[in-house]
Amino acid sequence: MVSTERWKISIENTAAYIEGQVGADTVNAVFAKYGATSVEDLCPLLLLGSFQRIV
């Protein structure tokens, strides 16, 4: 099983990549969909699905 910390790092890396490609508004919209403003605000149970939909 992958640790929560590894998921956070993966989401942070994905968010940085997406921000570089299409802008911060898209990243912020995905976080907002899950009631968060950053990866630290995400519920650990939601980590897997958070950015999986847009990658």
C-alpha atoms as a printed R data frame, in Angstrom:
   type eleno elety resid chain resno       x      y       z
1  ATOM     1    CA   MET     A     1   0.000  0.000   0.000
2  ATOM     2    CA   VAL     A     2   1.258  3.467  -0.878
3  ATOM     3    CA   SER     A     3   1.734  5.806   2.040
4  ATOM     4    CA   THR     A     4  -0.256  9.015   2.416
5  ATOM     5    CA   GLU     A     5   2.959 11.032   2.228
6  ATOM     6    CA   ARG     A     6   3.785  9.552  -1.169
7  ATOM     7    CA   TRP     A     7   0.295 10.445  -2.425
8  ATOM     8    CA   LYS     A     8   0.749 14.016  -1.185
9  ATOM     9    CA   ILE     A     9   4.075 14.316  -2.995
10 ATOM    10    CA   SER     A    10   2.549 12.884  -6.158
11 ATOM    11    CA   ILE     A    11  -0.386 15.316  -6.012
12 ATOM    12    CA   GLU     A    12   1.950 18.248  -5.356
13 ATOM    13    CA   ASN     A    13   4.059 17.271  -8.376
14 ATOM    14    CA   THR     A    14   0.980 16.796 -10.537
15 ATOM    15    CA   ALA     A    15  -0.473 20.126  -9.410
16 ATOM    16    CA   ALA     A    16   2.799 21.903 -10.244
17 ATOM    17    CA   TYR     A    17   2.874 20.314 -13.701
18 ATOM    18    CA   ILE     A    18  -0.760 21.176 -14.425
19 ATOM    19    CA   GLU     A    19  -0.244 24.720 -13.183
20 ATOM    20    CA   GLY     A    20   2.676 25.081 -15.584
21 ATOM    21    CA   GLN     A    21   0.626 23.744 -18.497
22 ATOM    22    CA   VAL     A    22  -2.779 25.369 -18.036
23 ATOM    23    CA   GLY     A    23  -2.511 27.719 -15.078
24 ATOM    24    CA   ALA     A    24  -3.204 27.944 -11.384
25 ATOM    25    CA   ASP     A    25  -6.956 28.446 -11.858
26 ATOM    26    CA   THR     A    26  -7.344 24.820 -12.950
27 ATOM    27    CA   VAL     A    27  -5.379 23.519  -9.966
28 ATOM    28    CA   ASN     A    28  -7.347 25.734  -7.595
29 ATOM    29    CA   ALA     A    29 -10.625 24.519  -9.111
30 ATOM    30    CA   VAL     A    30  -9.688 20.884  -8.511
31 ATOM    31    CA   PHE     A    31  -8.706 21.584  -4.908
32 ATOM    32    CA   ALA     A    32 -11.913 23.602  -4.396
33 ATOM    33    CA   LYS     A    33 -13.995 20.684  -5.684
34 ATOM    34    CA   TYR     A    34 -12.730 18.741  -2.666
35 ATOM    35    CA   GLY     A    35 -13.113 21.644  -0.233
36 ATOM    36    CA   ALA     A    36  -9.378 22.336  -0.121
37 ATOM    37    CA   THR     A    37  -6.936 25.062  -1.079
38 ATOM    38    CA   SER     A    38  -3.865 22.805  -1.078
39 ATOM    39    CA   VAL     A    39  -2.871 19.163  -0.757
40 ATOM    40    CA   GLU     A    40  -2.559 19.630   3.007
41 ATOM    41    CA   ASP     A    41  -6.288 20.432   3.201
42 ATOM    42    CA   LEU     A    42  -7.365 17.236   1.430
43 ATOM    43    CA   CYS     A    43  -8.921 14.432   3.390
44 ATOM    44    CA   PRO     A    44  -6.543 11.441   3.253
45 ATOM    45    CA   LEU     A    45  -9.363  9.287   1.906
46 ATOM    46    CA   LEU     A    46  -9.721 11.621  -1.080
47 ATOM    47    CA   LEU     A    47  -6.049 11.716  -2.024
48 ATOM    48    CA   LEU     A    48  -6.298  8.997  -4.645
49 ATOM    49    CA   GLY     A    49  -9.147 10.518  -6.607
50 ATOM    50    CA   SER     A    50  -8.274 14.188  -6.314
51 ATOM    51    CA   PHE     A    51  -6.087 14.642  -9.377
52 ATOM    52    CA   GLN     A    52  -6.637 11.278 -11.021
53 ATOM    53    CA   ARG     A    53  -9.502 12.729 -13.068
54 ATOM    54    CA   ILE     A    54  -7.447 15.371 -14.841
55 ATOM    55    CA   VAL     A    55  -4.153 13.581 -15.389
